Amino acid sequence: MQKKFTHPPVGEGTQRERLAAYFLAAPPYNEQTPEQRAEYCQKLTELGQVETREILDAAGSNRPLVWGNPVPHLQNLLTAAQHLAAGLGYPLLLFPAKETVIRFHTMLHPRLLSLATVGLLRAACIAAPKRPVWVRLREQDSCLTITVTAETPFDDAEAIAVAKECARLHGGSLAQCENTIGFSCGRVSSPPPDAHHYQCSTAQELLRDTLSPVWTGFYGWLYSDVSFSSNMNSESNEES
């Protein structure tokens, strides 16, 4: 039996309101000082954590879906992630999908699909800092698969749980083997009569929108991880 969607806890709503007030008052990211950027990215990770909790608390529930092609959506997301990661010294190697004869369409939840993908990217990057991470999209007759591979095994329980929930909602499954984790989305032959059609954002639009999943679920975490590592190295150098 599927659960009905419930409203978030009061504490979570208060946290969202506090974060919304912060982001509304913050200067544009490209105008911020290093100190402001560090705080901004910390707030991005907080927002990402709120979204993750909401997804996991509502796991198994129905969600509103739209009709569209997830391939350009994911390829634009990954292009934006690759650009942001490169600025921090994290190499992402992308292998885009090759279209089949019939274009891939499905009923999708764009933000959950984005958060599941960048969550696995984040986990792989943090597990092997500044080492190559490979991302593959493979379009098949029955499904689209997204796989993330790192040089070392990575095991982020929350990121995996979000990917599993995303796969469930999209009629797919999740698989893990050594240093690769992937999930799939099932193809849907035709939309319901009342389905809304989805138009994906470009990579440039995702980069400009600092509250998009590529920022809240990926870049903010990597930036904070890099800053933490730099501070630890500085303290070690001072002690020696």
Kinemage of the C-alpha trace (Angstrom):
@kinemage 1
@onewidth
@group {chain A} dominant
@subgroup {mainchain}
@vectorlist {calphas} color= white
{ca met a 1} P 0.000 0.000 0.000
{ca gln a 2} L 1.377 3.411 -0.937
{ca lys a 3} L 1.475 6.155 1.644
{ca lys a 4} L -0.337 9.427 1.173
{ca phe a 5} L 1.879 12.500 1.008
{ca thr a 6} L 1.959 14.349 4.336
{ca his a 7} L 3.028 17.887 5.173
{ca pro a 8} L 6.561 18.332 6.566
{ca pro a 9} L 7.067 18.556 10.325
{ca val a 10} L 6.783 22.007 11.895
{ca gly a 11} L 10.522 22.131 12.611
{ca glu a 12} L 11.327 21.463 8.985
{ca gly a 13} L 8.936 24.192 7.855
{ca thr a 14} L 10.597 26.661 10.226
{ca gln a 15} L 14.022 25.711 8.886
{ca arg a 16} L 12.834 26.231 5.315
{ca glu a 17} L 11.506 29.675 6.233
{ca arg a 18} L 14.805 30.598 7.861
{ca leu a 19} L 16.785 29.424 4.857
{ca ala a 20} L 14.442 31.227 2.460
{ca ala a 21} L 14.964 34.472 4.367
{ca tyr a 22} L 18.739 33.976 4.215
{ca phe a 23} L 18.825 33.320 0.458
{ca leu a 24} L 16.543 36.278 -0.280
{ca ala a 25} L 18.863 38.608 1.637
{ca ala a 26} L 22.158 37.185 0.367
{ca pro a 27} L 24.035 39.005 -2.424
{ca pro a 28} L 24.490 37.200 -5.767
{ca tyr a 29} L 26.998 34.384 -5.460
{ca asn a 30} L 29.451 35.880 -7.940
{ca glu a 31} L 29.564 39.082 -5.851
{ca gln a 32} L 30.255 37.392 -2.523
{ca thr a 33} L 33.510 37.403 -0.573
{ca pro a 34} L 35.192 34.045 0.197
{ca glu a 35} L 33.756 34.194 3.716
{ca gln a 36} L 30.252 34.851 2.389
{ca arg a 37} L 30.584 32.007 -0.102
{ca ala a 38} L 31.582 29.598 2.642
{ca glu a 39} L 28.470 30.516 4.636
{ca tyr a 40} L 26.289 30.427 1.513
{ca cys a 41} L 27.461 26.925 0.630
{ca gln a 42} L 26.843 25.788 4.201
{ca lys a 43} L 23.255 27.025 3.857
{ca leu a 44} L 22.972 25.196 0.538
{ca thr a 45} L 23.941 21.948 2.256
{ca glu a 46} L 21.333 22.621 4.954
{ca leu a 47} L 18.680 23.052 2.278
{ca gly a 48} L 19.887 19.866 0.616
{ca gln a 49} L 19.558 18.017 3.928
{ca val a 50} L 15.999 19.312 4.360
{ca glu a 51} L 15.088 18.046 0.902
{ca thr a 52} L 16.688 14.681 1.585
{ca arg a 53} L 14.723 14.263 4.810
{ca glu a 54} L 11.490 15.156 3.027
{ca ile a 55} L 12.174 12.598 0.297
{ca leu a 56} L 12.995 9.815 2.754
{ca asp a 57} L 10.125 10.665 5.106
{ca ala a 58} L 7.709 10.395 2.176
{ca ala a 59} L 9.335 7.301 0.624
{ca gly a 60} L 6.737 5.022 -0.912
{ca ser a 61} L 4.298 7.883 -1.498
{ca asn a 62} L 2.785 8.988 -4.767
{ca arg a 63} L 4.144 12.274 -6.140
{ca pro a 64} L 2.916 14.485 -8.970
{ca leu a 65} L 4.655 13.477 -12.200
{ca val a 66} L 5.043 15.157 -15.568
{ca trp a 67} L 5.516 13.727 -19.056
{ca gly a 68} L 8.857 14.263 -20.702
{ca asn a 69} L 12.217 13.019 -21.900
{ca pro a 70} L 14.655 12.621 -18.978
{ca val a 71} L 17.703 12.328 -21.248
{ca pro a 72} L 18.258 16.046 -22.021
{ca his a 73} L 17.228 16.878 -18.451
{ca leu a 74} L 19.990 14.675 -17.049
{ca gln a 75} L 22.588 15.625 -19.642
{ca asn a 76} L 22.080 19.325 -18.903
{ca leu a 77} L 22.248 18.607 -15.162
{ca leu a 78} L 25.496 16.672 -15.581
{ca thr a 79} L 27.035 19.351 -17.794
{ca ala a 80} L 26.317 21.935 -15.086
{ca ala a 81} L 27.723 19.624 -12.393
{ca gln a 82} L 30.856 19.018 -14.461
{ca his a 83} L 31.415 22.765 -14.801
{ca leu a 84} L 30.998 23.442 -11.074
{ca ala a 85} L 33.108 20.451 -10.053
{ca ala a 86} L 35.954 21.481 -12.357
{ca gly a 87} L 36.193 24.806 -10.539
{ca leu a 88} L 36.996 22.899 -7.346
{ca gly a 89} L 39.398 20.460 -8.976
{ca tyr a 90} L 36.994 17.496 -9.214
{ca pro a 91} L 37.074 15.827 -12.666
{ca leu a 92} L 33.740 14.429 -13.843
{ca leu a 93} L 33.904 12.316 -16.999
{ca leu a 94} L 30.543 12.207 -18.762
{ca phe a 95} L 29.359 9.574 -21.199
{ca pro a 96} L 26.055 10.831 -22.647
{ca ala a 97} L 23.278 8.569 -23.817
{ca lys a 98} L 22.984 7.505 -27.419
{ca glu a 99} L 19.382 7.873 -28.493
{ca thr a 100} L 17.468 4.803 -29.574
{ca val a 101} L 15.249 4.775 -32.640
{ca ile a 102} L 12.254 5.699 -30.468
{ca arg a 103} L 12.847 8.746 -28.264
{ca phe a 104} L 12.757 7.942 -24.556
{ca his a 105} L 9.786 9.332 -22.646
{ca thr a 106} L 8.404 8.611 -19.219
{ca met a 107} L 6.403 10.098 -16.375
{ca leu a 108} L 8.980 11.820 -14.214
{ca his a 109} L 9.589 13.899 -11.119
{ca pro a 110} L 12.343 16.247 -12.339
{ca arg a 111} L 13.663 17.491 -8.998
{ca leu a 112} L 13.782 14.048 -7.394
{ca leu a 113} L 15.530 12.690 -10.486
{ca ser a 114} L 18.066 15.522 -10.240
{ca leu a 115} L 18.647 15.088 -6.511
{ca ala a 116} L 19.116 11.334 -6.851
{ca thr a 117} L 21.706 11.837 -9.585
{ca val a 118} L 23.718 14.590 -7.910
{ca gly a 119} L 23.539 12.709 -4.592
{ca leu a 120} L 25.437 9.794 -6.108
{ca leu a 121} L 27.879 12.216 -7.757
{ca arg a 122} L 28.461 13.914 -4.424
{ca ala a 123} L 29.051 10.626 -2.623
{ca ala a 124} L 31.528 9.466 -5.270
{ca cys a 125} L 33.449 12.767 -5.275
{ca ile a 126} L 33.715 12.952 -1.495
{ca ala a 127} L 34.791 9.304 -1.233
{ca ala a 128} L 37.729 9.927 -3.585
{ca pro a 129} L 38.489 13.672 -3.440
{ca lys a 130} L 39.652 15.193 -6.723
{ca arg a 131} L 39.931 11.804 -8.389
{ca pro a 132} L 38.026 11.022 -11.614
{ca val a 133} L 34.364 10.103 -11.390
{ca trp a 134} L 32.664 8.514 -14.383
{ca val a 135} L 28.983 9.089 -15.146
{ca arg a 136} L 27.166 7.144 -17.823
{ca leu a 137} L 23.674 7.477 -19.248
{ca arg a 138} L 22.562 4.408 -21.175
{ca glu a 139} L 19.315 4.527 -23.101
{ca gln a 140} L 17.750 1.132 -23.796
{ca asp a 141} L 14.446 0.005 -25.236
{ca ser a 142} L 12.809 -0.496 -21.845
{ca cys a 143} L 14.708 1.855 -19.528
{ca leu a 144} L 17.258 4.588 -19.026
{ca thr a 145} L 20.118 3.821 -16.640
{ca ile a 146} L 22.315 6.286 -14.770
{ca thr a 147} L 25.541 4.901 -13.304
{ca val a 148} L 28.233 6.623 -11.249
{ca thr a 149} L 31.676 5.075 -10.846
{ca ala a 150} L 34.511 6.208 -8.564
{ca glu a 151} L 38.072 4.969 -8.170
{ca thr a 152} L 37.163 3.615 -4.734
{ca pro a 153} L 33.913 2.147 -3.369
{ca phe a 154} L 31.497 4.728 -1.975
{ca asp a 155} L 28.621 4.104 0.352
{ca asp a 156} L 26.472 7.083 1.335
{ca ala a 157} L 23.353 5.605 2.914
{ca glu a 158} L 21.159 8.670 2.353
{ca ala a 159} L 22.260 9.210 -1.248
{ca ile a 160} L 21.600 5.544 -2.015
{ca ala a 161} L 18.199 5.692 -0.303
{ca val a 162} L 17.206 8.747 -2.358
{ca ala a 163} L 18.325 7.019 -5.576
{ca lys a 164} L 16.341 3.920 -4.603
{ca glu a 165} L 13.223 5.998 -3.968
{ca cys a 166} L 13.724 7.793 -7.291
{ca ala a 167} L 14.025 4.477 -9.115
{ca arg a 168} L 10.848 3.179 -7.433
{ca leu a 169} L 8.859 6.242 -8.419
{ca his a 170} L 10.082 5.999 -12.025
{ca gly a 171} L 9.427 2.286 -12.452
{ca gly a 172} L 13.082 1.296 -12.253
{ca ser a 173} L 15.508 -0.260 -9.803
{ca leu a 174} L 18.814 0.392 -8.040
{ca ala a 175} L 21.996 -1.658 -8.321
{ca gln a 176} L 25.379 -1.467 -6.580
{ca cys a 177} L 28.570 -3.303 -7.478
{ca glu a 178} L 31.923 -2.455 -5.874
{ca asn a 179} L 32.713 1.138 -6.887
{ca thr a 180} L 29.672 1.667 -9.165
{ca ile a 181} L 26.121 2.582 -8.172
{ca gly a 182} L 23.308 3.069 -10.641
{ca phe a 183} L 19.558 3.293 -10.981
{ca ser a 184} L 17.082 3.147 -13.813
{ca cys a 185} L 13.888 4.772 -15.047
{ca gly a 186} L 11.320 2.762 -16.978
{ca arg a 187} L 10.025 3.882 -20.363
{ca val a 188} L 6.345 4.844 -20.645
{ca ser a 189} L 4.825 4.443 -24.109
{ca ser a 190} L 2.251 7.228 -23.859
{ca pro a 191} L 1.169 9.849 -21.298
{ca pro a 192} L -2.134 9.931 -19.440
{ca pro a 193} L -4.661 12.315 -21.032
{ca asp a 194} L -4.252 14.911 -18.275
{ca ala a 195} L -0.435 14.781 -18.068
{ca his a 196} L 1.541 18.021 -17.957
{ca his a 197} L 4.445 18.196 -20.402
{ca tyr a 198} L 7.898 19.004 -19.056
{ca gln a 199} L 10.456 21.336 -20.615
{ca cys a 200} L 13.898 20.929 -19.039
{ca ser a 201} L 16.231 23.750 -18.004
{ca thr a 202} L 19.450 24.332 -19.898
{ca ala a 203} L 22.830 23.799 -18.233
{ca gln a 204} L 23.326 27.569 -18.204
{ca glu a 205} L 20.011 28.090 -16.409
{ca leu a 206} L 20.938 25.498 -13.784
{ca leu a 207} L 24.269 27.231 -13.213
{ca arg a 208} L 22.590 30.616 -12.763
{ca asp a 209} L 19.975 29.250 -10.356
{ca thr a 210} L 21.944 28.718 -7.163
{ca leu a 211} L 18.966 26.948 -5.575
{ca ser a 212} L 18.830 24.282 -8.278
{ca pro a 213} L 19.694 20.688 -7.256
{ca val a 214} L 23.161 20.926 -8.771
{ca trp a 215} L 23.917 23.558 -6.106
{ca thr a 216} L 21.894 22.303 -3.126
{ca gly a 217} L 22.709 18.627 -3.621
{ca phe a 218} L 26.206 18.823 -5.070
{ca tyr a 219} L 28.275 21.998 -5.281
{ca gly a 220} L 27.540 23.300 -1.788
{ca trp a 221} L 28.712 20.007 -0.297
{ca leu a 222} L 31.882 19.858 -2.386
{ca tyr a 223} L 32.737 23.473 -1.586
{ca ser a 224} L 32.298 22.816 2.132
{ca asp a 225} L 34.356 19.617 1.862
{ca val a 226} L 37.185 21.460 0.104
{ca ser a 227} L 37.094 24.280 2.672
{ca phe a 228} L 37.180 21.793 5.547
{ca ser a 229} L 40.137 19.941 4.027
{ca ser a 230} L 42.004 23.213 3.458
{ca asn a 231} L 41.457 24.286 7.056
{ca met a 232} L 42.656 20.924 8.346
{ca asn a 233} L 45.800 21.142 6.210
{ca ser a 234} L 46.466 24.691 7.439
{ca glu a 235} L 46.148 23.619 11.065
{ca ser a 236} L 48.486 20.655 10.465
{ca asn a 237} L 51.070 22.928 8.859
{ca glu a 238} L 50.884 25.370 11.768
{ca glu a 239} L 51.336 22.576 14.300
{ca ser a 240} L 54.392 21.213 12.475
